Amino acid sequence: MSRTVHCSKLNKDAEGLDTPPYPGELGQKIFDNVSKEAWQLWLKQQTMLINEYRLSVINPEHRQFLETEMEKFFFGEGSTMPEGFTPET
């Protein structure tokens, strides 16, 4: 059975996530306030950040960077785009 949340990213009511997607307090906040649709947008953003900045998810500094960007993406001014990045058309 699906649940509905008021998505903080999309500013609309939408289907919520099935489980917290990230550990800890941030994961619970995302679970409570982010839709599945917005989570998919984050996964694309995260992939772009990992590729453009050549991040390694086993590096603690890189994981912290991604966590900060995730929080900004959902609850702040939005995730940063790499300098000079141009999306594929």
WONOR-V365309 format. One record per pair of residues at least 24 apart in sequence whose C-alpha atoms are under 6 Angstrom apart, sorted by the first residue. I is the first residue (numbers start at 0). J is the second residue. D is the distance in whole Angstrom. If there is no record, write none. Layout:
BEGIN
i:I j:J d:D
i:I j:J d:D
END
This chain:
BEGIN
i:6 j:32 d:5
i:6 j:33 d:5
i:6 j:34 d:5
i:7 j:32 d:6
i:7 j:33 d:6
i:8 j:73 d:5
END
